[in-house]
Amino acid sequence: MNTKQHISVKVLFLATMVMILLAGCASQQSGSSPAPSQAASSSPAPAASQAPKDTTQYPIVIKHAFGETTISKKPERVATIQWANHDVALALGVVPVGFSAANFGVQDNSGLLPWTAKKLKELNVDKPNIFQDTDGLDFEAISDSNPDVILAAYSGITKEDYEILSKIAPVVPYQTTAWSTTWRDQVLYNATGMGMKAEGEKLIKDTEALIQEKAAKYPQMKGKKVAWVNFSAKDMSKLHVYTPVDPRGAFLIELGMSYPESVTSKITNPTAYSLNLSAENADVLNDADIIIGYGGDDLYQAVKADSLLSKIPAIQRGSVVFIGNGTALAASGNPNPLSIAYTIDDYLALIDGAIKKLP
């Protein structure tokens, strides 16, 4: 047999074997195939459960109160400072290389609020790098964490702080005014700074759905007039109102309530997160169905006994929510996706209790 004949026979043999194999596969795909419930994998996971496709294009340019920040490539090492920015990163599954200790609402020395601790546990993080900077930014510790980006969308940093931090890594600060970033913008701008804008938008939608689901159980909230007011037992001559611009006020509106016009008409700076009033002007709160503030029953009793503040109708009838100062629930008044999910049931129950005091 010459070489050409040998090759022809070999090719014919291989072709025959392929036909036999194909026939065998065809017979398995007929009536003898297993039912879907018996198959090892019946169907792929639904598309909705999959993470958004990363379509981020670099460089990213983020405009803010101090100018603009350029991020040239996706950050691998994310640091966060001041309030709640680390919770946004954690909610997106990213563990910061360092973040600021919580300075309010923590009941131990951990520097962690309970929803932060819970998420860290879910992500199998035992020893997070926490900046002990409650008395001022620890620039050395931040620098030592070697970040690629520093998130500060909800913060009170100054221009000087920003310039120092920018020498360490690109910084994502607030857009307009210190301490007035809503939870949505906290998510949007921090996520954008991480190169995860699409994931951030999904987190916003998921959190909105949770809020709507929970609020729907309390239809009596809708349309009620509310104001977040802080009183001080040390000085009853003054009171402090968080405006609808502040995340605390904005969240109450999101739950279906609104601020009285008597309060909003006193706000001369539309970007201000707070309004200071004297007790002589406490009558601007007369139209509030509900008053929410920090403090316990001792403070409420003191306010109720004051000659001027006691005249506020909500104080008289007890349609108030005084949240224990320094507690985790008080800290959640400044909401973010993790704190909302952790505390919303308790918060709504307290508001419902105040509504039930209305005539």
ROTORVEX-859864 format. One record per residue (C-alpha): x, y, z; residue in three letters. Coordinates in steps of 0.02 Angstrom, whole numbers, padded with zeros to 5 digits, always signed. Layout:
XYZAla ...
END
This chain:
+00000+00000+00000Met +00074+00167-00052Asn +00073+00323+00058Thr -00082+00403-00022Lys -00183+00244-00002Gln -00130+00232+00182His -00189+00410+00217Ile -00356+00381+00128Ser -00393+00227+00233Val -00349+00321+00392Lys -00463+00468+00348Val -00606+00349+00306Leu -00584+00262+00475Phe -00589+00427+00571Leu -00743+00487+00478Ala -00833+00324+00518Thr -00793+00341+00704Met -00859+00521+00707Val -01024+00464+00628Met -01042+00327+00760Ile -01013+00452+00900Leu -01139+00576+00828Leu -01269+00440+00813Ala -01243+00394+00995Gly -01267+00574+01049Cys -01425+00588+00946Ala -01501+00435+01030Ser -01467+00511+01203Gln -01555+00674+01151Gln -01715+00580+01106Ser -01843+00514+01230Gly -01709+00438+01342Ser -01641+00608+01402Ser -01665+00651+01587Pro -01809+00764+01639Ala -01759+00945+01683Pro -01781+00911+01870Ser -01659+00765+01858Gln -01526+00861+01763Ala -01374+00923+01859Ala -01412+01104+01812Ser -01586+01142+01750Ser -01560+01322+01691Ser -01440+01468+01708Pro -01467+01598+01844Ala -01586+01737+01791Pro -01501+01889+01716Ala -01572+02002+01852Ala -01465+01917+01984Ser -01305+01951+01890Gln -01196+02103+01925Ala -01210+02245+01799Pro -01086+02236+01657Lys -00937+02349+01687Asp -00935+02476+01546Thr -00833+02608+01639Thr -00722+02711+01526Gln -00567+02795+01594Tyr -00516+02924+01639Pro -00664+02965+01753Ile -00686+03150+01792Val -00792+03195+01944Ile -00839+03377+01974Lys -00862+03432+02155His -00857+03576+02279Ala -00669+03598+02262Phe -00651+03577+02074Gly -00636+03409+01990Glu -00550+03243+02017Thr -00480+03131+01881Thr -00466+02944+01906Ile -00357+02868+01770Ser -00392+02684+01803Lys -00500+02572+01912Lys -00443+02591+02093Pro -00385+02431+02176Glu -00359+02506+02349Arg -00503+02610+02416Val -00492+02716+02574Ala -00638+02813+02649Thr -00646+02952+02778Ile -00773+03028+02896Gln -00954+02970+02897Trp -01030+02817+02811Ala -00929+02819+02650Asn -00854+02651+02700His -01030+02579+02714Asp -01059+02618+02531Val -00900+02527+02481Ala -00946+02379+02591Leu -01122+02373+02521Ala -01041+02355+02350Leu -00932+02213+02413Gly -00771+02314+02425Val -00674+02314+02588Val -00582+02479+02611Pro -00397+02473+02648Val -00438+02597+02786Gly -00588+02695+02848Phe -00634+02817+02986Ser -00700+02757+03153Ala -00883+02798+03184Ala -00890+02939+03310Asn -01074+02928+03356Phe -01190+02785+03403Gly -01053+02658+03443Val -01083+02568+03608Gln -00908+02492+03624Asp -00730+02536+03576Asn -00736+02453+03405Ser -00771+02610+03304Gly -00900+02507+03209Leu -01086+02531+03199Leu -01183+02367+03200Pro -01227+02365+03016Trp -01044+02395+02972Thr -00989+02254+03087Ala -01121+02139+03013Lys -01064+02173+02835Lys -00880+02151+02879Leu -00923+01981+02954Lys -01016+01933+02795Glu -00860+01980+02696Leu -00749+01879+02815Asn -00652+02029+02878Val -00592+02009+03058Asp -00472+02155+03078Lys -00518+02306+02971Pro -00397+02452+02965Asn -00489+02589+03059Ile -00425+02768+03062Phe -00439+02836+03239Gln -00475+03010+03176Asp -00629+03066+03273Thr -00533+03220+03332Asp -00468+03262+03159Gly -00408+03174+03002Leu -00258+03062+03028Asp -00167+03102+02867Phe -00021+02989+02910Glu -00134+02837+02937Ala -00228+02875+02776Ile -00064+02888+02681Ser +00001+02727+02760Asp -00150+02633+02692Ser -00080+02670+02517Asn -00248+02704+02433Pro -00283+02727+02248Asp -00435+02835+02289Val -00506+02920+02445Ile -00695+02926+02461Leu -00773+03073+02555Ala -00939+03106+02468Ala -01023+03130+02636Tyr -00903+03230+02742Ser -00856+03400+02809Gly -00680+03412+02740Ile -00611+03585+02705Thr -00520+03643+02550Lys -00357+03629+02648Glu -00401+03448+02694Asp -00441+03412+02513Tyr -00275+03480+02452Glu -00176+03377+02579Ile -00275+03219+02541Leu -00253+03246+02353Ser -00065+03228+02376Lys -00099+03051+02439Ile -00228+02995+02309Ala -00373+03063+02205Pro -00514+03120+02319Val -00703+03111+02293Val -00778+03244+02408Pro -00955+03316+02421Tyr -01034+03404+02274Gln -01090+03569+02348Thr -01102+03586+02537Thr -01024+03493+02684Ala -01134+03364+02770Trp -01279+03382+02650Ser -01254+03234+02531Thr -01408+03124+02518Thr -01388+02936+02532Trp -01417+02919+02345Arg -01277+03039+02303Asp -01165+02956+02432Gln -01187+02795+02335Val -01178+02873+02161Leu -01020+02975+02185Tyr -00926+02851+02293Asn -00969+02710+02172Ala -00916+02817+02024Thr -00751+02852+02112Gly -00727+02664+02130Met -00760+02633+01946Gly -00924+02548+01995Met -01057+02672+01938Lys -01171+02537+01865Ala -01161+02435+02025Glu -01197+02593+02125Gly -01352+02630+02022Glu -01414+02454+02053Lys -01384+02474+02240Leu -01487+02634+02236Ile -01631+02546+02148Lys -01626+02399+02268Asp -01626+02516+02419Thr -01769+02619+02348Glu -01870+02459+02325Ala -01838+02411+02507Leu -01892+02583+02569Ile -02051+02579+02465Gln -02092+02404+02525Glu -02070+02451+02708Lys -02158+02620+02696Ala -02308+02541+02609Ala -02347+02453+02773Lys -02379+02623+02854Tyr -02495+02717+02736Pro -02544+02831+02881Gln -02374+02916+02864Met -02412+02988+02693Lys -02436+03175+02695Gly -02398+03200+02880Lys -02302+03358+02924Lys -02138+03321+03009Val -01984+03413+03070Ala -01820+03349+03140Trp -01785+03461+03289Val -01644+03453+03416Asn -01673+03524+03589Phe -01543+03544+03726Ser -01582+03525+03910Ala -01433+03639+03945Lys -01505+03783+03845Asp -01692+03786+03812Met -01680+03959+03733Ser -01625+03885+03566Lys -01674+03744+03451Leu -01594+03669+03298His -01690+03605+03147Val -01617+03492+03012Tyr -01682+03556+02845Thr -01750+03448+02703Pro -01578+03467+02622Val -01499+03367+02763Asp -01503+03177+02736Pro -01607+03156+02895Arg -01741+03273+02831Gly -01731+03209+02653Ala -01760+03030+02713Phe -01919+03081+02806Leu -01985+03156+02645Ile -01940+02996+02553Glu -02048+02901+02678Leu -02198+03004+02619Gly -02199+03148+02743Met -02161+03333+02716Ser -02094+03483+02811Tyr -02220+03618+02861Pro -02216+03774+02755Glu -02197+03873+02916Ser -02025+03793+02935Val -01966+03794+02754Thr -02012+03979+02737Ser -01880+04018+02869Lys -01741+03935+02769Ile -01650+04077+02681Thr -01505+03971+02618Asn -01571+03831+02508Pro -01410+03732+02528Thr -01402+03743+02718Ala -01425+03579+02811Tyr -01482+03662+02974Ser -01585+03805+03040Leu -01560+03885+03209Asn -01710+03961+03298Leu -01740+04042+03465Ser -01873+03974+03581Ala -01972+04134+03550Glu -01994+04075+03370Asn -02044+03897+03416Ala -02218+03930+03348Asp -02150+03892+03173Val -02166+03710+03230Leu -02351+03724+03270Asn -02401+03646+03103Asp -02291+03493+03128Ala -02392+03335+03158Asp -02235+03246+03217Ile -02069+03304+03288Ile -01916+03191+03279Ile -01755+03225+03370Gly -01610+03158+03471Tyr -01636+03127+03656Gly -01726+03020+03783Gly -01879+03035+03892Asp -01785+03148+04014Asp -01759+03276+03877Leu -01938+03262+03818Tyr -02002+03294+03995Gln -01888+03445+04010Ala -01950+03516+03845Val -02129+03482+03898Lys -02100+03581+04058Ala -02024+03732+03970Asp -02137+03885+03967Ser -02111+03917+03780Leu -02071+03749+03702Leu -02215+03664+03792Ser -02335+03766+03684Lys -02287+03670+03527Ile -02440+03559+03491Pro -02335+03404+03448Ala -02245+03421+03616Ile -02411+03440+03708Gln -02492+03285+03634Arg -02334+03178+03633Gly -02328+03149+03445Ser -02138+03146+03453Val -01998+03025+03417Val -01852+03057+03533Phe -01714+02938+03482Ile -01590+02893+03618Gly -01438+03003+03593Asn -01281+02906+03550Gly -01373+02747+03502Thr -01356+02652+03339Ala -01534+02701+03290Leu -01489+02883+03316Ala -01337+02860+03204Ala -01447+02786+03068Ser -01538+02952+03055Gly -01400+02991+02930Asn -01448+02848+02814Pro -01351+02740+02693Asn -01399+02574+02614Pro -01328+02468+02756Leu -01403+02571+02897Ser -01572+02583+02810Ile -01586+02395+02792Ala -01530+02368+02972Tyr -01644+02495+03060Thr -01793+02541+02951Ile -01916+02425+03040Asp -01876+02500+03211Asp -01879+02678+03142Tyr -02048+02658+03059Leu -02122+02580+03215Ala -02070+02733+03317Leu -02143+02852+03188Ile -02304+02751+03187Asp -02314+02767+03376Gly -02303+02956+03361Ala -02438+02960+03226Ile -02555+02865+03340Lys -02547+03012+03463Lys -02628+03125+03335Leu -02812+03169+03363Pro 
END
